[in-house]
C-alpha cells in the first residue's frame, strides 16, 4: 500500500537520533531510511523517537497544509496571488476539491510514516531498556497522528500491513479502513490514557511531550468523539457505521470525560501557565514560553538544526513558511521624494521583522473578521496582538538615504512613522483615489494625517492587515533588512495551555456537570480577562498599560452558547491552523462560513462583494489522496469503496 507500507519503513524520512548522555535539547542526525532491525537497538529506538519531533516540521509551518485548515473557513479567503490550492479551498466555484487537491494529501503522507515509527518504538523499546516514560512519548505521537487523521478523513487503517497497531516491515498494496469508533477506541484513547499515566509532569528535554499535554489531547479527543456520536446536523461519516460507541458510552459520557480531564489539566499544570497578556504569548523574543505545550521548532543558530536554509525559503517543508501566505506585498507602497510625488520610492521595504516578512498574498482575512470577530478593538487586545495594522517606514535600512519622505496629504514622514494604517472602525470620510493612486496601492487619506489609510470595510484581496502574531523574527539583521526571504526561524506553535479552558467550557456547554468555579462562563472569562490586559500597543508601537478585564468579563453572557465559544476560539487562535477542525467538530462550518465579503483583486478596490460558499455535508471529510489510491492493487469497485463518498 503506497505511502503506508509499500516503502520499507519510512524511506526518505529525515530521521534524527540522540547524542549520548544527558542534554537539554534533541540532537539531530539525518538518515535516509530505517531498516527493519533499526529499532532493535537502544540508539535506534531513541533515534526514531527524536524523528517524531523533527517531523512535526513536515506539517506545522507547511503553508499548503496550513491553507487547507484556514482558507474556506470564516477566518480567511483566497488572496490576489492565490494558486489553485487556495482557490479550490474557498469553495466559491474556483475549482473542484477532489482527490488530486494537494493539501488533502499532506497529512496522509506524513502521519502514517510517523505512526509506523511510533509503533516500532513501542514494540521494541522495553527489550532494549527504554523507560516507560520514553515509550509514552511514542504513544502520544501515535495517538496524536491518528486523532488528526480521523478528524480529517473519517475512519483510517489501523493495520499498515503487519497487523493492527503493529510495526510494519511487510510491503503490501492493499488496505482496509477502520471505522471512526475503532480508531478512537483502539488507537487514540488507549495510547493517550497510557501517555497520561507514564509521561512526566515536566519535559525531559526542552520541547518534549508531558503529562499535561497528554491530558489536553485526551480531553480534546473525548470532546470531538462526543460531538461525532451526537451528530447534531446529520453529517455523514465513512466508512459507514452506526453512531454507537463499542464501549457502550454515549455522547454525554464523553463530554463529561472531556470536562473532567481538562479541569484536571488546569489544576495540575506542571511547568505550564497562561502568559500575563495575549501580547506576551506571541511576542517573538518570548517564544517557547510557559503557555506553549507543543511546537515544531526552528532556530536561526544553525541550518542543520533549523531544518532549512537561513538565507532563502524553499516554499516547502520542513521550512516554516505559513505566515507568508497572509502577508500581502506591502513593498508596493510608495512615498514621495517630494511633496508632489514627482519621484517615489518604496517606503516600507521587505524586512525580517515581526510586523513584515516575506509577501506571498495567498490568503486574506474577510471583512467580517475585522468587523465582527474582532469587533472590540479598543478593549480586547487580541486584534492588536494578531494583526499588523500599521506599516511603518524603514527605507533607510534598504539603502534609501533620505531622512524625510512625503506621504499622505504631502506631509513629511521619517523612518519609523506610520506610512499606511488600517483603521479600527469604518470611516465614511476617507478619500480614496481612483485606482492605485500616488501611493501605489489605492489607499486613501484623511485630513491632517500623514499616513495613508484603509477602513475595515475597504480591505481587498490585494491589500489587508498582515499577521503580526506569526511574523518573522531574527536577531541577526544587524540594523538592516536581514533575511526576509528565508523561512521563519521561529517555532510554529501547535498546542497551548489556554486550550484547557476552551475544551472544558465547550464540554460544559454540551452538558457536562461542572465543578464550582469552573462553569463555562467562568472558564471563558479567564481567557477574556487576560485579553483585556494590555502592556504594549502594536498599532501605536508604544508601551500601553491598560486593564479592560472587568469590561470584557461583564460582557460575557451568563450562559454562553457554542457560537459565543467559537467566536472566542477564533479571537484567541486566529490563523493558527485549527479553525477547520473547530467548525467540522461542531458541525457549524456551513453556518458560520457559508458567506463572506471582501473587495476585489486590484489596487484601489474598496467596495466589498458578498460571496457564497457551497459547503456540502460530504466536504466535512477530506478526500483520500489520489496517490494513495493509485498505489494500491484494487479494482475500480474496491477503489471507489475506499474513497470517501462524492470524491470518486
N, C-alpha and C positions, 0 to 999 in steps of 0.2 A: 504494500500500500504506500503510494508515493507520499513523501513528507512525514509519514508516521513511522513506517517500518521498512520501506524499501531500501533506505540507507542504513548501513550497519552503524548504529549508534551515533547520531549527531555529526555526520560528516560535514565539514566546512563550518561548524560552530566554533567561535572563538572561545577556547577553553582556558581557564586560569587555575593556578594551583597556589597553595600556601608556601611561603618560605618557612624554613624550620624555625621553631622557637616561638615564644610569645611576642605579640606585637599589637599595635593599636589600629592598624588598617589592613585590608586584604591585599596580599601581594599577588600580582597577576603575571602569568607566563602563558602566552598564546600557544595553542596546539591546533593541529589541523583536524584531528578526529580522535574518538575514543575507540580502541579495540576492545573486544569482549572482556578481556581479563583486566582491563584498566581499574575497575572498581574493586578488585580483589586485593588491593594494597591500601595501606593507610594513606599514602600520598595520593593515590588515585581518588579515593573517597573524598578527601579534603579538596582535591582539585575540582572534582565535579560540583561540590558544594559552592565553592567560590565562583564557578562558572554561572551558577544560578543568579548570583548578584550581578555579575558583569552583564549578563544577558538581559537584565532589566532595560538596558540602553537600546535594545532592539525594538522595544515598544514605546517607552516613555521618553518623549522628546522627538520621536519619529513623526514627522509632520503629517504624513498621509494617514497613519493610524489615528492621530490626533484629530485630523479633519473629519474622519468618519464618526467621531464622537461629539462633534460640535456643530458642523455645518448641517443645516436641516432641522436643528432644534430651535427653541426660542432664544438661543444665545447668539446665533450667527447665521449669515447667509454668504453666498459667494461674492467675491470682490472682483474688481475690474480685470485683473490678470489671471483669473482662475482658469485652470485647465479642466479637463473633463472629470477628473476625480472629484472636484469640488462642485462643478455644475450638476453632476448626477446626484450628489448627496443632497442638493437643495430641494429635490422633488417638485420642482416647478416646471417640468417639461423640458429641461435642458439635456436630457439623455435618459437612458434606461438603467436603473440599478439592477444588475444581473450578476451572474456567477463570474463574469470577467472583470467586475469592478475591483480595482486593485486594493483599496482599503479593507475589503472583506477578507482578503487572503492573509493579511499581515499577522493577525493574532493566531489564526490557524497554523500558519507556517512556523511561528516562534514557539507557541505554547506546547505543542506535542513533543518537540525536542526537549524542552525543559522538563516535562513530565517524565519522559524516559530517563533523563539524567537523575531526577529525584528518586525514581523507582530503583535505579541501580545503586544509589547511595543507601536507601532504606534496606534493601536486601542484603547488602554486603557489609554494612558498617559495623555491626556487632562482632562479626567474625574477625575483623581486623582491629578491634579495640577502640572504636569510636564511641563516644559517650551518647547517652540518650538525648542530651540537650542538642548535640550536633545533628543527630538523626531527626530531631524535631524541626530543625531548620529546613531540612529537605521535605518533611511532611507539610510544613507551612507552604512552601513554594508549589508543591504538587496540588494542594487544595486551592491555592490562590489562582493557579492557571486553570484548573477545572472550573472554578467559580466564574472566571471571566468567560471561558468557553461556553458554559451552559447558559449564561445570560445572553450571549451573543447569537449562538446558533441553535439553541434548544439542546436536545439530547445529543451526546457525542460519545465516541468509543472509549470504553474503559479497557478494552483489550487491544493492545497495539501489535499483537502478533504472537505473544507467548503466554497469554492468559490475562485475566483482568488484574489491573494494577500491578503487573509484573514487568520487570526489566526485559526489554525485547532485544534479542540478538538474531531474530529469525526474519529475514527479508520475505515479506508477503505482499500480495497485491489485492487483498480482499479486506473487507472491514464491515463491522456491524455497529450501528449506532445504538447506544443505550438510551433509555428514556430519561426525561428530566428528573423524576424521583429517584431513579437508580443512581444518577450522577451525584445528586446531593447526599443521599443516604449511604452510599457505598464509598464515595471518594471525599467529597467536600467536608461533610460533618465529622466523620471519623478521624481524618487527618488533623483537622483543626482542634478537635477535642484533645487529641494526644499532644498536639503542639502546646495547647494551653497548660496541659499537665506538666510537660517536660522542659519547656523553654524557661530561661531565667528572666527575672524582672528587669535586669539591666543588660544591655548588649555586651557580648563577649569581646567584640571589637566595634569601633565606630561604624554605625550604619547597619549592624546586624539585626536580625529579627528578634523579637522579645515576646514574653508572655502577654503584656498589654496589647501589642499589635495583633497577636493571635486572637485575643478576646474580641477586639474590634472587628476583625474579619469574620469571626464566627457569628457575632451579633448581626452583622450586615447580611451574612448568608441566611441566617434564620429569618430575618425580616423579608428578604427577597423571596425566599421559598414560601413564606406565609402569603405574600401577595399572589404568587403563582397558584397556590392551592385555592385561594379565594376567587381569583379571576373575575373581578367585578364587571369588566366590559366584554367578556367572552372573546378574548384574544386567542386565536388558535395556537396550539403547540405542536411540536413534531420531534421525534416520531410520535404518532398519535397514541395517547394513553389517557386513562381516567385521571381526574384531578384528585386522587386519593394518595395518602401517604402510606408506604409499605409498613411503617412502624405504628400505624393506627392513630396518629395525631392529626388534629385539624388545624386550620389556619390560626385560630385563636391561641392554640398552644405554642405555635412558633412565634407569634407576635410577643407572647409573654416571655418566652426564652430570649428573644432578641432584646427586650427591655431589660430583663434581669442581668443578662451578660453585659450590656452596655453600662448599666449602673455599676456593676462590679468593676468595670474598667475605669470609670470615673473615680471610684473610691479607692482603687488600687493602681495608681498611675505609674508606679515605678519612677523612672527618671523623667517622665513626660509631664508637660503642663501647658496651659494656654499662655501665649505671649501677652504682655500687658496691653498692646494695641494691635489693630489689624495691620498697620504700617510695619510694625516690627516683624510680623510673620513673613513679609515679602521684601523687606529691605535687604538688598543683596549682600552687604557686608555682614548681615546676621543670618546667612544661610546655615542650614543644618542646626537650626535652633531647637528648643525643647518641645515645640509643637509638632515637628516633623518626625513621623514614626517610620516612614519608608521612603526612599528616594533612589532614583537612578543617578549615580554620582558621575561627576566630571571635575576636571581641575585644569588650571592654567599653568601648573608647575611642570607638567610632563605630557608630551603627546602620547607616550606609551600608556600612562595611567588615565589619560583623558579619554582614550578610545578614538581619537580623531585628531586631525590637524589643528594647530593653534593659529594658523595664518589664513586658511581658506576653508570654506564649507563644501562638503561633498553633496549636500542635498539628499543624504540617505543615512540610515543607521550605521554605526552607533552614534553619529552626531546628534546633539541636542539642537534641533533647528525648528522646533514647533513655533516659537514666538515670531519667526519671520512671517508666518502665514497671515497674521493680523497686523502686520506693520506695513503701512502704505508708504508711497515714495515721497516722503517729506522733503527730499533734496530738490524737488521741483520748485519749492517756494523761492521766489525771487524778491530781493530788496534792491533799492537803487543806490548807485554810487553818487547820485544827486537827487534832489527832491522831485525832479520831474521824471525820474526813472528812464532817462535817456540811455543810460547804461546800467545793467543789473548784474547781480551775482547771486549764487546760491548762498543764502544766509544761514541755513540750517543744513549742515553737511553730515554725511554718514559717519557716525561715531560709535565706538564700542562703549556705550554708556547706557544705563538702565532706562532712561526715557526714549532712547533712539534705537540703534542697532540696524540690522540689515533688512531692507524692504523687499517684500515679495508680493503683497497686495492680492492674496488669495482668498481671504475671509474678511468679513466686515460685520460689526455689530449693527443690528437693526435700529430703527428709530425707537421702537418700543423698549429696547434695552436701556436706552438713555433717558426715556421719559417715564417709563413705568417700573422696570426692575430697579433702576437707580433713581427713583423719583426724588428722594430726600437726600440731596447732595450737601446741604448745609450742616446737617447734624450727623448723618450716618457717614462715617469715614471711609466706607468701602468703595464708593465711587472714586474718590481721590486716591485710594490705595490700590486701585485696579488699573486705571487708565492713565495714559499720558494725554492730558487735556490742554497742555500749553507747550508749544515748541519754541525753544529759546535759541538765540543766535550763538553760533560757535565758529563763525567764518575764519577767524584768525588762526584757529587750530588747523585749518585746511590751507593756510598759506595766503589768505587774502589779508593784506596788511592794514587796511583802513580801520581806524579806531571808531569811526562813526559811519553807519549806513542810514538810508532813509526808507521809511516803511509806510504804514497806513497814514493817510492824510498828509503825506510828505514830511512826517515828523521824524526826528532823528532817533536812532536806537544804537546802543552799544552792546558789546558781547555780554551775553547773559540775560539781556532783555527779552521780553516776550515778542516773538515775531508773529505767531499765529495762536489764537486761543479758541477753543471750543467752549461756548458759553454753557452755563449750567441750566439756564431756563430759556424758553423761546423768547425772541426779541423781534417784534414786527418792524422795528425801525432800522434794521440792518440794511445798508445799501450795498446790494450785490452787483457786481459788474456783469456785463454781457460776456458770456464765455469765460475764458481763463483770466482775463483782466491783466493788470500790471503785475500782480503777484504770481501769475502763472498757474494758480490753482482755483481761481474763481472765488476766493474768499472775499468777504465784504468789509465794510468799515462802519464805525460808529463815531459820532462827533467827539473830537478831543482825544481819541485813543490812537496810540502809535502802533498797536498790534492789529493785524487783520483778524477778523472774527467769522465764525460759523456757528449758527444756532443748532440746537439738538434736532429740530425738525428739518434741517438742511444738510444733514450728513448724507453721503452718497457712497456708491460702490468704489469710488476712487479716492475720496478724502474723508477720513473719520478718525476718532481718537485711537491711538495705539495702546498696546498693553504694557504698562509700567511694571506690573507685578511679576511678569515672566522675563523682563527685559535683560539685555546683555549687560554683563559686568566684568570688567577686567581691572587689575591693579597695575598693569604694565603699559598703560598708554603713554606714560612719560610726558604728560602735558599736551599730547597731540590727539589725533583721532583714533589711534590704536589700531586694532584688528577687527573691524566691524563685520568683515566678510566671513570670519570663521564661525563654526558652530558655537553655541553658547557654552562656556565653561562652568556655568552654574549647574548644580544638581537639579534634576526635574523631580519635583515633589509628587509623591504618589498617594500617601495616606497621612492624614493629620489627626492629632489628638482631638481637635474640635469636633470631629465627626461622631464621637461617642454621644455628644449632646443631641445631635440631629437624629441618630439612629434610635436612641431612647425616646425622643419626642415623637418620632414617626410611629414607633410601636405603641406609644400611649394613645396617639390619635386613632390607631387601628384597634383600640380596645383593651390593651394590656392594663392590668391593675397596677397602679403607680404607688410608689413609696412617698412618704412625707418629704416635702421639699423638692420632689422630682416629678412634678406634673409636666405635661407638655409645655405649658406656658412658662413655668419656672426654668425648664431646661433651655428653651429657646431664648429666654431673657438673659441667661448667662452670656450667650453669644451676642445678643443685641446690645447689652450693656457695654460689652467690650467694643462693639462697633461705634458707640458714642464717644469713646475716648480718643482724643487726638493728641499727638505730640509733634507732628510735622504736617505741613500743608504742601503737598507736591505741586499743586496748581500755582501757589504763590511762591514756591521754592523758599520757604522760610519756616522757622520754628513756630509752632502754633499749639499752645497748651489749652485745651478746652475739654469740657466734660458735658456731653449731652445724654449720658446714660439714662438719667431719670426720664427724659422725654421719650426716648426710644422704648424703654420698658413700659411706660404708661400707655404707649400706643399699641402694644401687643394685645390682640383680642383675648378675652377671658378663656375662650375655648377655641384655640387656633385649629383650622382645618388643614387638610393636605395641601390645598392651594397656597395658603399662607406659608406653610413649611417649605414647599418647593420654591417659592419666591425667595425665602431666606437662604435656601441652599444655593440658589443662583447668585445672590449677592455675595455669599461667602466664598464660593468656589467657581466664580465666573471664569470661563475659558480655561479651566484646568483639565478638561478632557474627561469629565464624568457625567455631563448633562444627558447624553443619550441614554445611559444606564438609568438615570433617575426617572426620566419620562417613560421608558419602557417598563421599569419595575412597577410604577404607579399607574400604568396604562392611561397616561394623560398626554401622550405625545401629540396626537391629532388635535386634541382640545386646546393645548397651550401653544402649539407651534404651527397650526394649520394656516395661519395668516400672519403676514408681517408687512411692514412698509419701509421703503428706503428710496433715495433718489438714484439717478442713473449712473452711467459709466464714464461720463465726460466731465472734465473740469468745468465748473460753472453750473452743473446740475444741482439744484437745491429743492426741487419740487418732488416730494416723496410720492411714489406709486405704491399701490397695495397689490401684494402677490398672494396667490392661493397655492398651498401645497397639497398634493394628492397623497396623503398618508393613509394607506390602506392597512387593515389588520395584519396581512401576511408580512408586511415590512418590519414588524416587531421582531422577526428573526432575520438575521443576515443570511445571504446565500452561502452554501458550501462552495469553496473556491473551485473554479474550473480545472485548475492544475491538479487538484486532488482527484476529481472525477476522471480526468484523462489518464491518471497514473494507475487506476485500478482495473483489474481484469473482470469487468462487469459487462453484461449485455445491456442493451438500451433500457430494458424494463427495470433491471436492478439499479442502474444509474439514476433513472428517474425516481425510484423509490428512495434512494439515498439522499437526493437533493430536497431541500425544503420546498414545500408547495408554492407554486406560482413562479418559481425561478427556472423551471425546466424549459 
